[in-house]
């Protein structure tokens, strides 16, 4: 007698993998992904296959997020040390044998060309969250000093490439873990005050320190140019200040409702440089205006608030620190990108999450969101 085994439908077979997914976080991701696709279609429709590639990159990031979301936080914790060690080793190998383009040694050929610094955007907060989980309940000042050393190793290696933008993002991601672990405001405030005083002094002394022929000992020449261009982009409107000036023109010309979908003149007459990557926010502002910007900000705000709520409800200190760091890192990405396009921050080559074109950045985004989903899923499964 033959036994007939009826296979359950596909949705039932996928249900265990999908169960526990955070609905609100998924909604925030869907909103931002839709904004990204619409903006890229307009900004990149006459730019080769940018829109198709952007959609493909989103699907890859979604697949990465789905896979990582299935991994419990305790297993992610087991990957922290090896991933950090591999990332640092690859940075050292990049410094010794890396590929140099436009004066920067940021890439390494390992059968395929990779940018190892991208790994450290996730590996560094993973490592620091692992460290504080191990020291839970017995934290001392020396533990924070060790955490600071673990953070500065990749930051300094990436800064040496040089890649100031990525090094600052790694620094921010690691700092958020240390802050959430219990770093006292008494230690943070002196640095904060010193930074504000330094910025005020920089603005006040701009005519003298940005005069022709003056060299700053700590920064590379291109980094000095970016700071001086930020302080006064009109000094070289057709050269170093062109990016910032055109970005601000596009933002201002959008007005309240924008010029309309695919109607942006600054965008489509190619006045906006890098209109599908670093400066795509200017294209969005021009075509969708203040209303479009507010919708984008609402999407990011929704995502960040949900991410912080997931961090607050996390079942372990490791998961809490990691989720909090990833969430505020997304805030940093968005803030820095919008700030540099708007002319309030130096141009440092930071993509706008979900919106800017870039395969590596999109996969890294999917990895971070997958970790957030994993933390949310572990909490929901524990409660059920």
N, C-alpha and C positions, 0 to 999 in steps of 0.2 A: 504493500500500500504506500503510495507516494504522499508525502506530507508537503502541503503547499504553505510556504512561508511568505506572508504578505509584508512587504517592506513599507514602513511608515512613510508618509509624504516628506518631501525635502524640508519643509518648514519645521516639521516636528523633529527631524534629525538635527537641524541647526539650532533648535531651541535651547539645548544646554549651553551652547557656546554664546548665545545672545543673552540668555537670562542673566540678570544682574547688571546689564548695561544701564548707565545713567541717562535717563530720557532727557533731562534738562541740558546736560552737557552735549548730548547728541544734537539737540535743537540748536544750540549756540553754534556748533560746528557747521551745521547745515546752512544756517543764515550767512555765516562768514564765507563759506565755500561758494554760495550762490553769488554773493557780492564780488568775490574774486573772479569768478568765471565771466560775469557780465562785464566787469571792468577790463579784463584781459581781452575779451572779444573785440571791444572797441579799440583799446590801445594797441593791440597786436594784429588786427585783421589784415593790415598791409605789411606785416613784418614776418613774412615766411610762414612757418607752421607753429608760431608761438602759442596760439589758442589751443590747438590740438595737443601740443606737447604739454601745455599747462594742465589740460584735462587729464592727460595720461599720468602726469606727476601726482595729481590729486588722487587718482585711483590707486596708484602705488602706495601713497601715504595712507590711504584708507585701509589697504590690505595690511600694511605694517601695523597700523593702530589696532586692527582687529586681532592680529596674531599676538601682539604684545599684551593686549587686554586679557588674553587667556592665561597669562603667566602670573601666578600669585606674587604679591610683594615680597614674600620670604625667599622666593626663587630669584627675584630680581636682586635681592640683597646679596645672594651668593655670587652674582656676576659682578658686583661692584669692584672688588680688588683686581681681578684679572682684566676687566675692561679698562680700568684706570691705568694699570701697568702697561697694557698693550698700547693705549693711547699715548702715554708719555714716551714709550719706546719709539713709536712711529714719529713723534715730534723730533726726537733726537736724531733719528734716521733722516728725517727731512732736512734738518740743519746740516747734516754731513753729506747726504747724497741726493737732496731734493732737486726738483725742477724749478728753475728761475724764470719768471716772466715779469717784464716791466719792472725789474729791480727787486722783486719780492720772491723769496723761496718758500712757497706755501704748499707745493704739490709733491707727491711721491709716487713713483711708478712701482707697483707691486704686481705686475701683470696687467693692471689697469691703473689709470691715474686717479689718485684719491687726494682729498684734502684732510689730513689727519686732525686738524684743529676742530673740525665739525664733530668728531667723536667726543672730544672733551667737553662740549656743551652739555652733554648728558652724563658722561663718565665722571666729571668732577663733582656735580651735586650728588650723584650716586655714591661716590667714595666718601664724601663728607657726611652724608646721611648714615652710611654704614658705620663710620667712626663714632658718631655721637650715639648711635644705637648701642654700640659696644660699651660706651662709657656712661650709659643711662644710670642715673641715681648717684653717680660719684664724680660729677664734673668738677674740674679744677681749672685754674687759670692756664696751667700747662697744656691742658687738653685743647683749649682754644688756640694756643700758640702752635701746637702740632697741626691743627686744622688750617691755620693760616699758612703754614709751610706747605701743606698738601695743596692748597689753593694756588699759592704763588708759583709753584714749579711749572704747571702748564701755562699760567698767565705770562710769565717771563719768556718762556720758550716761544710762545705765539707772538709776543710783542717783538721778539728779536727777528722775526721772519722778514720784514715787519708786517704786522696785521693788527693795527690798533683797534679796529672795530670788533673783530672776533675776540681779542684778548679782553676787551671791556665787557663783552657779553659773558665770557667765562667767569670773569671776576664777579659780575653781578649775580650770576647763578649760584656761585659758591658762597658769596656774602649772604644771600638770602637764607641758605641752610644754616650758616653760623648765627645769623640774627635770630631765626626761629628756635635755635637750640638754647637760647638764653643769653646772648651777648648783651651786656648792660648798656643802657643809653649813656651812662657816664663815660664809657669808652668811645661811643660813636659821636657824641656831640662835639668834642674838640676837633675831630677831623672834619665834621660838617661845617663848623664855624670857620675853620681854616680854609676850606674849599670856597665858601661864600666870599671871604675876604680876598682870596686869590683871584676870583672871578672879577670882583669889583676893581681890584688893582690892575688887572689885565685890560679891562675896558677903559679905565682912566688913562693908562699909559700907552694906549694903542698907537698914537702918532709916532711915539719914540721907538717902541719895540718892533713895530712893523715897517720901519723906514727901510729904504733900499740898502742892501748890503749888510744889514744886521742879522746875525746868526744866533739861534738859541742852542746852547750846548746839549740839552737833553733830548730834543726831538729831531727826527729826520726832516730834511728840507720840505718834503711834500706835506708833512704833518704841520709844520710851522705855517706853510702857505694856507692850509685849510683853516687854521685858527684865525689868521689875519684876514682871510677872505670872509669869514663869518662876521668879524668885527666891522668890516667895511667892504662889501662886495663891489661897490661902485668904483673902486680903485682900478679894477681890471675887468670892465663889464663884458668884454669880448673874449676874455681868457679865463682866468681862475674864478672869476665871479659869475661867469655865464650860467652855470648850473643853478645857483641859488636865485639869481635874478629872474630867470625864465620860470622857475618853479613858483616864485611868489607872484609873478604876473598871471600865470595860469590859475593859481588859487584865487586871486582877487577877481579875475574876470568871470569866475563861475557865479558870483553873486549868490542869491538866495536859492534859486531852483536850478542853476546851471544852464549851459547852452544846449543841452539835449544829448541823448544817446548818439554817439558817433558824429557829433557836431563840433567837437572841440578843435578850434583853429590852432592853438599852441601845440596841441597833441599831434594832429594829423598833418600840419605843415612842418613837423619835426623840429620845432623850436625847443621842445622839452627833451633834453638828453636822457638816455636810459629810461625811456617812457614805459617800458614793460618790466623793468627791474626796480632799481632803487628809487626812481622818481615817479612810479605809477600813481602814487597818492595825488600828485599834482594833476594827472590826467583825470582821476576820479573827481577831484574838486571842480575842475573846469566843466565837466559834462553834467555833473549831478548837483553841484553847488553845495550850499550849507546844509540843505536837507539831506543830501546823500552822505555828507560827512557825519551828520548826527546819527543817521541809521548805522553807519559803520562803527561809530563810537559806542552806540547802544549795543551792537553785537559783541564788541570786545568787552564792554563793561559786564554784560550778561555772562560771557565766558569766564572772565576773571572772578566775578563774585561766586559763580558756581564752583570754580576750581578751589577757591579759598574755603568754601563750605565743605567740599570733599576733604580738603586737608584737615579741617577742624574735626571732622568725624572719623578720621583715619584710625584703624585699630592699633597701630604701633607707632612708636616715635619715628622709626625709619620711614614709614609710609607718610606720616604727617610732614616731616621735613622735606621729603622728596616732592610730594604733591604741592606744598607751599612754594618751593623753589621754582618748579616748572611753571606754575601759574604766574608768579611775579616775573619770571623770565619772559613769558609771552607779553606781559604788560611792558617790559623794558624794550622788547623788539618794536612793538607798535609805537611807543612813545618816542624812541630814538629816531625811527624812520620818519614819522610825521614831523618831528622837531627839526630834523636836518633839511627836509623838503621845504618847511615853512621858514627857514632861516634863523631859527633860534638855537640850533646845535650845529657843530661842524659836520661836514659830509664825511661819513665813515663807512659807507657801503653796507648798511644793515637792511635786509629785506623786510617788507611789510607782510606779516604772516597771512597766508591764504591768498594774498593778492599779487605779490611780486612773483615774477617768473624765476624759476631756479629749482632744479631737481634735487640737489643735495639738501638745500634748506627745507624743501617740502617733505622729504623723507625724515629729516630730523624733527620736523614739526609733528609728523605722524607718530614717531617714536615717543615724543613727549606726551602727546595726547593719549597714546596707548597706555602709558604708565599711569596717567590720571584715571583712565577708565579702569585699569587694574585695581587701583586703590579704592575707587568707588564700588567696583564689583565685589571686592573682598568684604567690604563693610555690609553690602546688601545681602550677600550670601550668608554671612554670619548671623544676620537678623532673621533670615527666613528659616 
